Amino acid sequence: TIWRKQTHKWIASCIGWSGSGEQSAEHEANKKQRNTEMRKHLRSATSVFLPYVELDPKAKFVVKSQRKDLPLLDYLGTWSWDEAKYPKSRSIPDMLSYAMSTVNHIDEEARNKTMQFNDFKTQMSNLAKKDAANLAGRDLIDVLTPDKVKADGGPDDDFISTEHLTTIPVIVPRGGEEEFLKMYETMQENVVPRSARQFKGIDDKDGNSLWRVVMFRSAVEGFKKVCREKRFAVREFEYNKDGYVKLEQQRKNVEESVKRQRDLVHGLYQASWSDVFVAWMHIKAMRVFVESVLRFGMPPSFASFIMSPKGDTALARKALADILGKQAGAMSTSMSETADGDDEFFPYVSLSFMPFAVNRDGK
């Protein structure tokens, strides 16, 4: 009798039960708050793995437990307590703290790795070629590539750059080539005569063409102003073959880093999701045990099941109440947790369990 009272008191203390047969308003509020916080934390931890499906729409949710790899439904159907991870010699509060600390560690690691992965993706996006439809929106370093530009180091190079001379790329709209060639030399003083040259094989869907003009550096600002007035677009660009090669190497390195991080994060998601799910199941089992002892007393004499009603949930609740309500006795109006996290009264212990918030195929 003493052992039963002590055990009952110990179990009750785990969830804030007063031990008097009735829960005080304060204890009930504290219990509800702890349960709500635990549910939110677990749901937050599992939501971290949503990118797992984004990375791999055909991702398999396999639970690794007790040296077995089981599909989710098989794991649920054959679930048993993992004595290695959660030895029964430890108290329920200790096991609960261990489970939540495990979830916290996994959650933090997954978030950090996801952040690193997103940083690499951002770098790759920033370095990626801009696939704009017209020349005005494209990066000229990807347009004026070494195979398109003459750069032999001689006076006939496409880009001339000295202490006093510079080369300006100009986008000429379709049909404006003749007008441009007639007026560019007089747009500003110190423009090199007959220096306009079209880059062959470079145009866009609107028929715009790309030209270059050589001038003294002192003439650049005035030339740009007149071009704007005449609706010719001047682009700021200095050709550098080494710069292009370096950029291509950067893109390649970042792309390889993204691939490595993707594989790393994919494996982490797969393993971490399994660990969080196992912890979640054991937390649920501990709650079922504690709530059931408080409901039906000592020694423990009850069975627990995982149910997934098909169709109307209210009808399933009614059927359970009809069967189990007669055996509930004085505790038939105790509170249980619904799928929405609210408290309702059932003649049995009921805890919600929703491994996935949505169906993968969106149905």
N, C-alpha and C positions, 0 to 999 in steps of 0.2 A: 504494500500500500504506500509506504514512504517512497519507494522507487518510482511508483506510478505518479505520485504527486510531484516529485522533483522533476521527473521527465516531462510531465505535462507543463509544469511551470517553465522549464527550460525551452521547450518547443514554443510555448506561448510567447516567451520573451523575444523569440526570433522575428515575430511579426507584430508585436505590440498588443497582445491580448491581455486583458486585465486579470484573468484568472478567476474572476468572480462569477463567471457564467454569462456575463454581459460585457460588451466592449464599451468603454467610455468614449465619449464624443472625441476627446483629444487623441486617444490611441487610435481610434478608427480613422481620424483625419491624417494622423502620421503614417499609418499603414497605407492608406490610399495614396498619399504623396510619394512614399518610397516605391510603391508598385508602379505609379505613373512615371517616376523618374527612371526606374529600371527599364520599363517598356520603351520609353523614349530613347534611352541610351542604346539599347539593343537594336532598335529600329534604325537609329542613326548609324550604328556600326554596320548593319547589313546594307544600308543604302549606299555606303562607300563602294560597294561592289557592283553598282549599276553599270559603271564603265566596262565591267567584265563582259556583259552582253554586247555593249557597243563595240568592244574590241573583237569579239567573236560571237556573232549572232547564233552560231550553232554550239555555243559553249555547253559543256556537260557539267551539271551540278552533281558532283560525286562526293560522297562523305567518306573521309578516311578515318576509321575508328577501329581500335582493337585489332590492328594488323589486317584490316579488310577495307577494300574499296567498294562501296555500295552506292547504287543510284539512290536518289533521295527517298523514293517510295519504299524501296527495299529496306533502307535504313530505318525508316519509321515503322515498317511492319515487323522488323526483327529487333527492335531497340532493346538494349539491356544496359544496365549500369556499368560504366567503365571504372572498375576498381583501381586500375593502374593510375589514372588521372585523378580520380576522386575517391580515395580510400575511405571506407565507411568508418574507420577508426577516428577520423577527424570530425569535429563538430560541424553542424550545419552552417553556423555563421562563418566558420573558417573556410568551408568549401565554397560558400557563396562569395566570400571576399576573393578567394583564389580565382573563381570563374570570372568575376567582373574585372579583376586585374588582368586576366588573360585577354579578355575582350578589349580592355583599354589599350593594352600593348599592341594588339593586332590592328585596332582602329588607328592608332597613331602611326604605326609603320606603313599601313596601306595609304593613309593620307599623304605622308611624306613622299613615298614612292610615286604616287599619282601626281603630286606637285612637280616632282622632278621630270616625270614623263611629259607633263603639259608644258614645262619650260622648254624642253627640247623641241616639242611640236611647234611652239611659238617661234623659236629660232628658225626652224625649217620654213615656217610660213613667211617669216620676214625676209629670208634669203631666196625664196622661191621666185621663179619667173612670173611676171605679171602678164597673164594671158588676156590683155585688153584687145578690143576689136580694132582700135585705131592707133596710129603712131603716137598721138598725144598722150595716151594713157600707158604706154609701154616704157619700160626702163631701157634706155638706149644701150646700156652695156650688154643687153641680150639681143639687141638689134644689130648694132655695129660690132659684130664679132670678127675675130681675126680672119676668117674666111671671106668676109665681106669688105674688109678695109685693106687698102694698099698701104703698107708701112715698111718700106725697104730702107728707110733712112736717107732717102734722096729728096731733091726739091720737088719731085712729082708725087710725093706722098699725099694721101687724102687728108691727113691732119698735119698741119704745119704749126709748130709751137716753138717760139724763140723768146728772147727778152722783150721784143717789141711786137711780134706778130702772134696772132692766135687764129683758131679756126672755129667758126660758129655753125652748128647744124640748124637748118631751117626746114620746117614742114610746109610744103606748098600744096594748097588744095587742088583737087582735080580741075583741069582746065585753066589753072592760073600760071602755068609754067612760062608761057610767052610773056605775060605781063611782068612776072618776076625777073626774067632775064633782061628785059628792057630797062628796069628801074633800079635794080639792086646796087649798081655801081654809083648811083647818084643819091642813094638814101642817106649817105653820110660821107663826109670827107675821110680820106685815108682808108677807103675800101680798095683792096687790090683788084685792078681791072681783070676781067676774064678769069676770075678765080672760082666762079660758081661751077659746081660739078654735082651731078646727080649720082646717088648711090644706086647702082643697078640691082634689080631684083628685090628691092625693098619698097613695099607699098602696103596699103591696108584695104579693107573691104570698101572703104569710101573712095578709093582711088587717089588718096593723098600720096605724095612722093616726098622723099627725103633728099635734101641737098646740103652742100657745105659751101661756106664763103670764107675767104681769108681776108683779114683786115688787121690794122694796127689796134693794139689793145685800147688805145685812147678813143677809138671809134665805136666800141662795143655797145655802150649804153644808148648812144644816139641811134645806132642801127636797130637795136631792139625796140626802141620807142616807135620808130617809123614802121617797122614790121607789124607791130600791134595795130597801128592805125590802118594798115593795108590788109590786115587779117592773114598775115603770114606768122606762123608760130615758131618762135625761136626756142630751142632747147639748150639748157646748160649741160655741157658734156665735154670731158677731156678724155680722149682715147688713150688707153694704156693696156697693152697686151698682157703684161705681167699681172695687172690688176684683175683682168678677166680670168686668167688662169688660176689666180689665187681664190677668186670668188667661186669658181667651179669646184675647186678642191674643198673649200669650206662647205659648199652644198653637199658634196659627197660625204664628208666627215659627219655632218649633222644628220644626214639621212641614215647613215650607218648607226649613229648613236640612237636615233629614234627607233630603229628596228631592234637594237639590243635592249633598249628600255621597254619596248613593247613586249618582247618575249619575257623579260624579267617580271614586268607588272602582271602579265597574263598568268604566269606561274604562281606569282604571289597571291593574286586574286583567288585562283583555284584552291590553293592550300589554305589561305586565310579564311575564305568563306566556309570551308569545311570545319576549321577549328572554332569559328564563331558559332556555327550551327550546333556543333557538339556541346559547347558551353551552354547555349540557349536551351537545348533539350534537358540538360542536367539541372539547370535553374528551374525549368518548368517542373521537373520531377520532384525537386525539393519542395517547391511550393505546393504541389499536389499532396505530398506526404504531410506537410505541416498543416495545411488547411483541413485535410481529412481527419487527422488526429484530433484537431480542435472540434471538428464536426461530430465525429463518431466516438471519440474517446479512446482510452487505452485498454488492452493492448491493441495495436493496429490490426484491423480485420476488414480490409476493403480491397477492391480491385480498381485499376485505372485503365482507361482505354483512349485511343485517339479516334475520333469520329469526324467524318467529312460528309455531312448530309447533302444529298442531291435533291435539288428542288427547294421547296419552301422550308426555311429554317424554323419558322414558327410551328409547323406541323411536327417537325422532329422534336422540338422542345416539349410539345404537348404529349407526344408518345412517351418520351423519357419520364415526364412528370407522372403520367398514368402508371408507369411500371415501378418507378423508384419512390414516388411520393408516399406510398403506403409504408415504406420501410424507414423513412427519414425521421419519424418520431418528432420529438420536441424541437429538433434543429431544422425543421423543414422550411423555415423562412430565412435561413442564413444567406448572406450575400455571396455572389460569385461574379467573376469577371466576364464581360461579353466581348465580342470581337472588336467592338469600337473602343474598348478600354473603360467602359462605364460599368457601374455595379448594378446588378439586378438580383432578384431573389429567385432561387431555384431550390428544389428539394434534394440537391446533390451538389458536389463540388464541381465547378465548371471554370476552366481557364481557357482564354482565347489563344489561338495559335495560327498565325498567318505567315508562312515562310516567304511567300511572294505577294507583292501588292498588286501586280498586274500579270496577265497572261503574256507569255513571250511573243506570241503572234498577234497580240493586240485585240483578240476577240474577247 
